[in-house]
Every structure is written in structure tokens, then in C-alpha cells.
Amino acid sequence: MQYRTLGRTGLEVSLMSYGSGGPSRLGQGTGLTDAEQEALVRRCLDLGVNLIDSSANYGDSEEILGRCLDGVPRDAFYMATKWSPHADGRVKEDPEDLVRSVDSSLRRLRIDVIDVMQFHGVTPNIYDEVVERHHPTMRRLQESGKIRFVGITEMFFQDPDHSMLTRALTEHPGHWDTVMLKYGILNQYAAKETLPLAAQHDVGVMNMASVRVKLTRPDQLEELMREWRDRELISADALTEANPLDWLVSGAVDSVVSAGYRFAADHPAISTVITGTSRIPNLETNNAALDDPTLPAADKRRLQELFGDLAEGA
Ligand SMILES: NC(=O)c1ccc[n+]([C@@H]2O[C@H](COP(=O)([O-])OP(=O)(O)OC[C@H]3O[C@@H](n4cnc5c(N)ncnc54)[C@H](OP(=O)(O)O)[C@@H]3O)[C@@H](O)[C@H]2O)c1
């Protein structure tokens, strides 16, 4: 496992981190038993994963993690979790809601301190209100010792060009120790402005959902490429109709998904790539991909030429 520094937090985090959200939600979405969930989390730790991401909003993920990590030395992992500052499209009014959420997360996770506490899924239209109303409470929680660092995460499909994070890093870089965004083969926008800003201000970047779901589902990938061809965003003869990205599979790159994880890590501003798999074989494959997190230079260049100005959902 490779380790990178999570920006100004100074935490040395595993390049592959584990996410208990996404479609699989630590097996809540794929029907894992308690024992299988425990085996998955233990395999993460065995592989050297030391950063785990959760949220009060991921079903029972925090409780499951609390159970699976019971007895694991606290210095073996860093825990990142989140609180959603909005409900029904409006910013929550009561700052104590965040305090109560942190207390509940600590209880469910069976820990004394959250390493990275994040505002979950902030859209550009509510950013100012979230900062004004709720950021001071994050500082209070830091002073009380319940959380160590403060982060913010985006709502990718509502903000594919990362305008919320670009503003956050331009207007309030001191507020954010970490940001969580989506950067991958089919979502390269962040490389234009957001990732350079994060590097400039020494803000740690957690890369989320980098292969979900088009790279893991060939039918959906083909459909997206068809759509981009029809909209003349890529040229008609740029890629084959079937298995359009299979040219990436060669040598050490054993699948399109592996190529996706390698690309996701191959930027100097990225501190960690979160994988949200619920299957140990997939976890091991993803780990192998991130053990050598680069693509051949010509393939990377071709991906940048093909998709550098595009994003899913844009
Ligand atoms: N706004 C936010 O704050 C936000 C939004 C999204 C995500 N996140 C965080 O980021 C984490 C990562 O996102 P994600 O869960 O979407 O991650 P991801 O790893 O990009 O995608 C997970 C999906 O890919 C599949 N998959 C993973 N490895 C595979 C492989 N080798 N072969 C085939 N399929 C594979 C998984 O299915 P299997 O289970 O079958 O492997 C699952 O359906 C989340 O868990 C969450 O912690 C945060």
C-alpha cells in the first residue's frame, strides 16, 4: 500500500481508502451478512487501508463500522464521517443539529474522536448559508476535542464542474482541511481548477466514486459513449461501439475498472482514492491497481484528449 499526506492535516493516509457509502454501502446494498461485513473491513485493514469514510446518512454504515472495528487499536485507522447540513432543499437552521449528529456518530462508531468531520453533499446554492450558519460549530467541536479536521463534500451530479468546491477553495481555503470530489476517466474537470487550488492551499483531496458506475457497467458505458457521440462531444470514429475503453486493458492493466482506479490516483493533488466495493475479490483487484497508480503515458494522454472537457451529467 502506498501512503500520501492528506494535505495540511498531516495524516499519512493509504492511497486506497474505504468508503461505506455509494451503491454497496458496506454490503447493505448487496446483502452481506454481519460476518461478511467484518471480513471485508478486516481485509481492508490487512491490506493497509487506514482511512475509512462514512456518513450519518449511509443507512447503518456507522453502526456496522463500529461493530466491525470493535477491538481494533484506534491508531490503526482514521475515521472520516459526515453530517448533511440540508434537508428538503433547505439549509438546516439549528447549529446544535450538527453537535447532536457528531455525538451520535461517535456513539455508533464506538470511538472518542472523529478524524475528519465533513459537511455532506453541499450544492453551490447553499454553500454561503452552510458556511455562515454551521462552520463556527465545526470549530467549536474541534475545540471540544470531538473532531480533529474539517472537510466538505460535493454533490457531483448537481455540480459536475465542481463550482462549489472551487469557490470554497478560493474564498475560504482556511476553512477546509479536506475536500471530497469525483475525479476519474469520465470526470476530469477537477484537474482544470479545483485540484490545483487544493494543492496550492495544502487541502487534502479524497477522490470519491471514481469508477461508479459507468466504468463498472459495460452497458452503461456504451450508452454514455453513444450519447456523447450523438451530441458530437467525441468524434464518431474515436472509439469502438462495443467495449469502447477496452484498449486500456493491456500489460499490468487488467480491466477497465483497474484503469479507472489508476487514473483516479494519477494526479499529485489526490491524497486518497476511496473504493466503495462490498466484495473482497474486487477490493483486492482495486488494491493491486492502486499499488501502481499510473497508466501508460500515451493512454493517459489519449483519455485527456478524448474526455478532458467532459463530465458525466454535464
Ligand atoms: N457526496 C458525497 O459525500 C459522496 C458521494 C459519493 C461517494 N462518497 C464516498 O465515496 C465512497 C466511494 O464511492 P463509491 O462507493 O461510489 O465508490 P466506487 O468504488 O467508485 O464505486 C463503487 C461501485 O463500484 C463497484 N466496484 C468497485 N470495485 C469494483 C471492481 N473491481 N469490479 C467491479 N465493480 C466494482 C462496487 O460494486 P461491488 O460492491 O459489487 O464491488 C460499487 O457498485 C463512498 O463509499 C462514500 O464513502 C461520498
The ligand as a MOL file (V3000), in Angstrom:
LIG
                    3D

  0  0  0     0  0            999 V3000
M  V30 BEGIN CTAB
M  V30 COUNTS 48 52 0 0 0
M  V30 BEGIN ATOM
M  V30 1 N -21.2310 13.4230 -1.7400 0
M  V30 2 C -20.5130 12.5900 -1.0240 0
M  V30 3 O -20.0830 12.9150 0.0550 0
M  V30 4 C -20.1860 11.2230 -1.5730 0
M  V30 5 C -20.7700 10.7770 -2.7600 0
M  V30 6 C -20.3890 9.5420 -3.2580 0
M  V30 7 C -19.4690 8.7610 -2.5610 0
M  V30 8 N -18.9300 9.1950 -1.3940 0 CHG=1
M  V30 9 C -17.9550 8.3800 -0.6340 0
M  V30 10 O -17.0280 7.8470 -1.5470 0
M  V30 11 C -17.0210 6.4210 -1.4280 0
M  V30 12 C -16.6570 5.8090 -2.7560 0
M  V30 13 O -17.7110 5.9880 -3.7030 0
M  V30 14 P -18.3730 4.7050 -4.3620 0
M  V30 15 O -18.8210 3.7970 -3.2810 0
M  V30 16 O -19.3120 5.1730 -5.3910 0 CHG=-1
M  V30 17 O -17.0510 4.0840 -4.9770 0
M  V30 18 P -16.5690 3.3570 -6.2700 0
M  V30 19 O -15.5430 2.4580 -5.7740 0
M  V30 20 O -16.2360 4.3440 -7.3380 0
M  V30 21 O -17.8580 2.5510 -6.7960 0
M  V30 22 C -18.4120 1.5200 -6.0730 0
M  V30 23 C -19.2090 0.6670 -7.0530 0
M  V30 24 O -18.2780 0.0560 -7.9570 0
M  V30 25 C -18.3290 -1.3680 -7.8300 0
M  V30 26 N -16.9590 -1.8600 -7.8900 0
M  V30 27 C -15.9030 -1.4760 -7.1130 0
M  V30 28 N -14.7940 -2.1540 -7.4720 0
M  V30 29 C -15.1480 -2.9580 -8.4950 0
M  V30 30 C -14.4140 -3.8980 -9.2840 0
M  V30 31 N -13.1130 -4.1240 -9.1120 0
M  V30 32 N -15.0910 -4.5700 -10.2530 0
M  V30 33 C -16.4180 -4.3380 -10.4580 0
M  V30 34 N -17.1560 -3.4630 -9.7510 0
M  V30 35 C -16.5170 -2.7760 -8.7620 0
M  V30 36 C -18.9970 -1.6350 -6.4920 0
M  V30 37 O -19.7300 -2.8570 -6.5450 0
M  V30 38 P -19.2960 -4.1470 -5.6400 0
M  V30 39 O -19.7440 -3.8210 -4.2610 0
M  V30 40 O -20.0780 -5.2180 -6.2860 0
M  V30 41 O -17.8150 -4.3020 -5.7860 0
M  V30 42 C -19.9430 -0.4500 -6.3590 0
M  V30 43 O -21.1400 -0.6790 -7.0950 0
M  V30 44 C -18.4330 6.0940 -0.9150 0
M  V30 45 O -18.4870 4.7910 -0.3830 0
M  V30 46 C -18.6060 7.1910 0.0800 0
M  V30 47 O -17.8900 6.8650 1.2570 0
M  V30 48 C -19.2620 10.4280 -0.9030 0
M  V30 END ATOM
M  V30 BEGIN BOND
M  V30 1 1 1 2
M  V30 2 2 2 3
M  V30 3 1 2 4
M  V30 4 1 4 5
M  V30 5 2 4 48
M  V30 6 2 5 6
M  V30 7 1 6 7
M  V30 8 2 7 8
M  V30 9 1 8 9
M  V30 10 1 8 48
M  V30 11 1 9 10
M  V30 12 1 9 46
M  V30 13 1 10 11
M  V30 14 1 11 12
M  V30 15 1 11 44
M  V30 16 1 12 13
M  V30 17 1 13 14
M  V30 18 2 14 15
M  V30 19 1 14 16
M  V30 20 1 14 17
M  V30 21 1 17 18
M  V30 22 2 18 19
M  V30 23 1 18 20
M  V30 24 1 18 21
M  V30 25 1 21 22
M  V30 26 1 22 23
M  V30 27 1 23 24
M  V30 28 1 23 42
M  V30 29 1 24 25
M  V30 30 1 25 26
M  V30 31 1 25 36
M  V30 32 1 26 27
M  V30 33 1 26 35
M  V30 34 2 27 28
M  V30 35 1 28 29
M  V30 36 1 29 30
M  V30 37 2 29 35
M  V30 38 1 30 31
M  V30 39 2 30 32
M  V30 40 1 32 33
M  V30 41 2 33 34
M  V30 42 1 34 35
M  V30 43 1 36 37
M  V30 44 1 36 42
M  V30 45 1 37 38
M  V30 46 2 38 39
M  V30 47 1 38 40
M  V30 48 1 38 41
M  V30 49 1 42 43
M  V30 50 1 44 45
M  V30 51 1 44 46
M  V30 52 1 46 47
M  V30 END BOND
M  V30 END CTAB
M  END
